[in-house]
Amino acid sequence: MVLVPSLFEPCGLSQMIAMRYGALPVVRETGGLRDSVIPYNKYTGEGTGFSFANFNAHELLYTVKEALRIYREDRGAWNTLVGSAMAADFSWNASALSYMALYRELLAPEDGK
């Protein structure tokens, strides 16, 4: 795990580097941290890390304890999270493809016209 409880973070690289190497991030939902880490969803099993909303020690501690609980009690879910985190693509190629898809959508003719 890597803790990134930033008050303000326009982008952040530490969580992306950690994810690439299989360390799950615990981040505060701000700026680029919110954009790059998909919070664990206990109902679907999806996610690439853990997050908390408010900048305070109580939420950080709660989220760390929840992450540790998953690690200790549900190793299958933890391993799925690690795999998803390691597979996350933050490359320029992925960004370019996302922009191209957005531009195509914006430039597509409206239905019925």
Backbone as CSV, one residue per row, in Angstrom:
resi,resn,N_x,N_y,N_z,CA_x,CA_y,CA_z,C_x,C_y,C_z
1,MET,0.840,-1.181,0.000,0.000,0.000,0.000,0.881,1.239,0.000
2,VAL,0.349,2.281,-0.618,0.990,3.586,-0.558,-0.073,4.598,-0.139
3,LEU,0.258,5.448,0.827,-0.685,6.450,1.318,-0.398,7.785,0.646
4,VAL,-1.438,8.372,0.054,-1.315,9.683,-0.585,-2.500,10.536,-0.112
5,PRO,-2.428,11.033,1.138,-3.553,11.780,1.716,-3.481,13.279,1.446
6,SER,-3.175,13.649,0.220,-2.937,15.052,-0.134,-4.152,15.937,0.097
7,LEU,-3.880,17.148,0.566,-4.916,18.174,0.649,-5.228,18.678,-0.756
8,PHE,-4.186,18.812,-1.576,-4.306,19.320,-2.941,-3.311,18.554,-3.797
9,GLU,-3.734,18.052,-4.945,-2.852,17.284,-5.819,-3.337,17.411,-7.254
10,PRO,-2.736,18.313,-8.042,-3.217,18.511,-9.407,-3.088,17.264,-10.279
11,CYS,-2.075,16.465,-10.053,-1.925,15.241,-10.851,-1.483,14.105,-9.951
12,GLY,-0.246,14.115,-9.553,0.291,13.054,-8.711,0.814,11.910,-9.550
13,LEU,2.026,11.529,-9.302,2.621,10.384,-9.991,2.813,9.203,-9.060
14,SER,2.940,9.466,-7.765,3.264,8.382,-6.835,2.221,7.271,-6.856
15,GLN,0.948,7.619,-6.951,-0.085,6.583,-6.987,-0.005,5.778,-8.277
16,MET,0.334,6.421,-9.397,0.445,5.708,-10.675,1.641,4.758,-10.668
17,ILE,2.755,5.217,-10.125,3.945,4.364,-10.029,3.663,3.189,-9.103
18,ALA,3.031,3.460,-7.965,2.692,2.392,-7.022,1.798,1.348,-7.680
19,MET,0.778,1.809,-8.406,-0.145,0.881,-9.057,0.588,0.018,-10.078
20,ARG,1.491,0.606,-10.839,2.237,-0.142,-11.853,2.975,-1.316,-11.230
21,TYR,3.469,-1.127,-9.998,4.254,-2.165,-9.334,3.453,-2.983,-8.320
22,GLY,2.131,-2.810,-8.305,1.277,-3.664,-7.492,1.012,-3.201,-6.075
23,ALA,1.382,-1.969,-5.747,1.060,-1.417,-4.426,-0.231,-0.618,-4.555
24,LEU,-1.235,-1.000,-3.807,-2.523,-0.322,-3.913,-2.485,1.022,-3.189
25,PRO,-2.959,2.079,-3.860,-2.958,3.398,-3.242,-4.177,3.633,-2.351
26,VAL,-3.943,4.361,-1.276,-5.005,4.912,-0.436,-4.878,6.419,-0.609
27,VAL,-5.856,7.019,-1.274,-5.748,8.429,-1.648,-6.940,9.229,-1.149
28,ARG,-6.704,10.523,-0.990,-7.811,11.436,-0.746,-8.381,11.834,-2.096
29,GLU,-9.687,11.922,-2.184,-10.365,12.223,-3.450,-10.193,13.697,-3.797
30,THR,-9.075,14.006,-4.440,-8.799,15.371,-4.878,-7.997,15.329,-6.169
31,GLY,-8.262,16.268,-7.055,-7.487,16.437,-8.276,-7.221,15.157,-9.043
32,GLY,-5.956,14.990,-9.405,-5.548,13.840,-10.193,-5.642,12.520,-9.455
33,LEU,-5.644,12.558,-8.133,-5.806,11.321,-7.371,-7.193,10.742,-7.611
34,ARG,-8.186,11.610,-7.614,-9.564,11.182,-7.879,-9.691,10.667,-9.313
35,ASP,-8.948,11.276,-10.236,-9.028,10.887,-11.642,-8.325,9.570,-11.938
36,SER,-7.303,9.229,-11.173,-6.475,8.077,-11.531,-6.715,6.831,-10.690
37,VAL,-7.360,6.957,-9.548,-7.609,5.798,-8.684,-9.109,5.533,-8.637
38,ILE,-9.495,4.339,-9.043,-10.902,3.926,-8.973,-11.105,3.277,-7.606
39,PRO,-11.963,3.857,-6.755,-12.136,3.308,-5.407,-12.704,1.891,-5.434
40,TYR,-12.221,1.058,-4.516,-12.717,-0.306,-4.391,-14.215,-0.293,-4.108
41,ASN,-14.949,-1.114,-4.856,-16.386,-1.268,-4.664,-16.620,-2.676,-4.126
42,LYS,-17.021,-2.787,-2.873,-17.170,-4.102,-2.255,-18.292,-4.929,-2.873
43,TYR,-19.207,-4.296,-3.595,-20.317,-5.027,-4.200,-19.950,-5.620,-5.554
44,THR,-19.137,-4.919,-6.312,-18.747,-5.406,-7.645,-17.334,-5.968,-7.670
45,GLY,-16.528,-5.619,-6.664,-15.138,-6.059,-6.641,-14.230,-5.229,-7.527
46,GLU,-14.784,-4.191,-8.151,-13.997,-3.367,-9.062,-13.225,-2.306,-8.293
47,GLY,-12.171,-1.823,-8.908,-11.383,-0.745,-8.339,-9.907,-0.935,-8.590
48,THR,-9.153,0.109,-8.276,-7.697,0.060,-8.399,-7.019,0.567,-7.125
49,GLY,-7.791,0.814,-6.084,-7.244,1.307,-4.828,-8.362,1.696,-3.885
50,PHE,-8.025,2.531,-2.923,-8.977,2.957,-1.899,-8.931,4.476,-1.787
51,SER,-10.065,5.084,-1.446,-10.085,6.544,-1.343,-11.000,6.998,-0.214
52,PHE,-10.766,8.243,0.205,-11.625,8.871,1.207,-11.830,10.322,0.807
53,ALA,-12.957,10.893,1.218,-13.366,12.203,0.714,-12.793,13.385,1.488
54,ASN,-12.875,13.363,2.786,-12.536,14.550,3.581,-11.119,14.484,4.134
55,PHE,-10.495,15.634,4.209,-9.111,15.740,4.674,-9.080,15.724,6.196
56,ASN,-9.135,14.508,6.762,-8.999,14.380,8.213,-8.464,12.997,8.564
57,ALA,-7.871,12.909,9.733,-7.212,11.679,10.163,-8.190,10.527,10.341
58,HIS,-9.412,10.812,10.746,-10.388,9.751,10.992,-10.732,9.006,9.705
59,GLU,-10.973,9.740,8.632,-11.305,9.077,7.361,-10.104,8.337,6.794
60,LEU,-8.921,8.913,6.935,-7.712,8.225,6.487,-7.555,6.910,7.238
61,LEU,-7.665,6.952,8.560,-7.514,5.746,9.371,-8.573,4.707,9.023
62,TYR,-9.819,5.130,8.877,-10.895,4.205,8.522,-10.585,3.513,7.194
63,THR,-10.126,4.278,6.214,-9.862,3.728,4.888,-8.673,2.775,4.915
64,VAL,-7.641,3.116,5.662,-6.489,2.216,5.797,-6.918,0.918,6.472
65,LYS,-7.725,1.019,7.522,-8.208,-0.187,8.204,-9.060,-1.045,7.275
66,GLU,-9.881,-0.414,6.447,-10.704,-1.161,5.491,-9.817,-1.869,4.467
67,ALA,-8.797,-1.186,3.987,-7.867,-1.809,3.044,-7.163,-3.001,3.695
68,LEU,-6.722,-2.839,4.926,-6.065,-3.943,5.633,-7.022,-5.102,5.872
69,ARG,-8.279,-4.794,6.132,-9.271,-5.860,6.317,-9.418,-6.681,5.045
70,ILE,-9.503,-6.001,3.907,-9.603,-6.710,2.625,-8.362,-7.568,2.420
71,TYR,-7.194,-7.011,2.703,-5.936,-7.749,2.538,-5.922,-9.012,3.398
72,ARG,-6.360,-8.893,4.636,-6.302,-10.020,5.568,-7.418,-11.037,5.359
73,GLU,-8.623,-10.561,5.020,-9.792,-11.437,5.021,-10.281,-11.861,3.642
74,ASP,-9.894,-11.168,2.600,-10.388,-11.505,1.257,-9.252,-11.367,0.250
75,ARG,-8.326,-12.309,0.317,-7.139,-12.234,-0.526,-7.491,-12.288,-2.008
76,GLY,-8.587,-12.958,-2.362,-9.022,-12.976,-3.759,-9.373,-11.586,-4.255
77,ALA,-10.138,-10.839,-3.454,-10.498,-9.465,-3.825,-9.252,-8.596,-3.903
78,TRP,-8.345,-8.776,-2.945,-7.104,-7.993,-2.943,-6.306,-8.254,-4.223
79,ASN,-6.160,-9.527,-4.582,-5.393,-9.872,-5.781,-6.047,-9.330,-7.046
80,THR,-7.376,-9.312,-7.078,-8.084,-8.720,-8.217,-7.793,-7.225,-8.297
81,LEU,-7.819,-6.550,-7.156,-7.493,-5.122,-7.119,-6.072,-4.868,-7.608
82,VAL,-5.132,-5.673,-7.145,-3.737,-5.513,-7.569,-3.621,-5.695,-9.075
83,GLY,-4.282,-6.718,-9.616,-4.248,-6.938,-11.065,-4.832,-5.770,-11.836
84,SER,-5.941,-5.238,-11.356,-6.568,-4.084,-12.018,-5.680,-2.852,-11.936
85,ALA,-5.066,-2.648,-10.784,-4.177,-1.494,-10.616,-2.976,-1.601,-11.547
86,MET,-2.394,-2.784,-11.637,-1.220,-2.969,-12.489,-1.561,-2.837,-13.969
87,ALA,-2.802,-3.135,-14.325,-3.223,-3.059,-15.729,-3.655,-1.660,-16.150
88,ALA,-3.805,-0.747,-15.201,-4.236,0.619,-15.534,-3.237,1.247,-16.503
89,ASP,-3.763,1.893,-17.531,-2.919,2.467,-18.585,-2.964,3.986,-18.513
90,PHE,-1.872,4.574,-18.068,-1.772,6.027,-17.972,-0.852,6.592,-19.050
91,SER,-0.666,5.830,-20.122,0.252,6.248,-21.184,-0.337,7.383,-22.012
92,TRP,0.541,8.068,-22.748,0.082,9.114,-23.664,-0.781,8.511,-24.761
93,ASN,-0.485,7.283,-25.155,-1.292,6.625,-26.181,-2.742,6.479,-25.715
94,ALA,-2.929,6.049,-24.482,-4.288,5.903,-23.943,-4.986,7.255,-23.869
95,SER,-4.266,8.284,-23.449,-4.853,9.630,-23.394,-5.248,10.111,-24.780
96,ALA,-4.381,9.889,-25.760,-4.672,10.319,-27.131,-5.900,9.600,-27.676
97,LEU,-6.006,8.308,-27.415,-7.176,7.555,-27.887,-8.461,8.073,-27.238
98,SER,-8.400,8.427,-25.961,-9.577,8.982,-25.281,-9.993,10.315,-25.890
99,TYR,-9.013,11.169,-26.182,-9.318,12.452,-26.817,-9.906,12.246,-28.207
100,MET,-9.350,11.314,-28.969,-9.873,11.056,-30.315,-11.322,10.586,-30.254
101,ALA,-11.635,9.717,-29.308,-13.008,9.235,-29.157,-13.942,10.384,-28.782
102,LEU,-13.494,11.260,-27.904,-14.299,12.415,-27.515,-14.550,13.329,-28.710
103,TYR,-13.507,13.628,-29.480,-13.663,14.499,-30.652,-14.607,13.881,-31.682
104,ARG,-14.488,12.566,-31.894,-15.396,11.893,-32.837,-16.847,12.034,-32.382
105,GLU,-17.061,11.865,-31.085,-18.417,11.990,-30.537,-18.942,13.414,-30.712
106,LEU,-18.102,14.389,-30.443,-18.523,15.787,-30.568,-18.784,16.193,-32.015
107,LEU,-18.047,15.621,-32.939,-18.172,15.990,-34.349,-19.174,15.132,-35.119
108,ALA,-19.696,14.099,-34.483,-20.653,13.214,-35.157,-21.945,13.969,-35.440
109,PRO,-22.556,13.676,-36.586,-23.837,14.331,-36.884,-24.897,13.939,-35.848
110,GLU,-25.770,14.887,-35.562,-26.846,14.605,-34.616,-27.834,13.641,-35.253
111,ASP,-28.448,12.797,-34.438,-29.439,11.839,-34.943,-30.603,12.573,-35.588
112,GLY,-31.022,12.086,-36.742,-32.188,12.649,-37.417,-31.898,13.880,-38.243
113,LYS,-30.652,14.281,-38.370,-30.329,15.470,-39.167,-29.373,15.117,-40.279
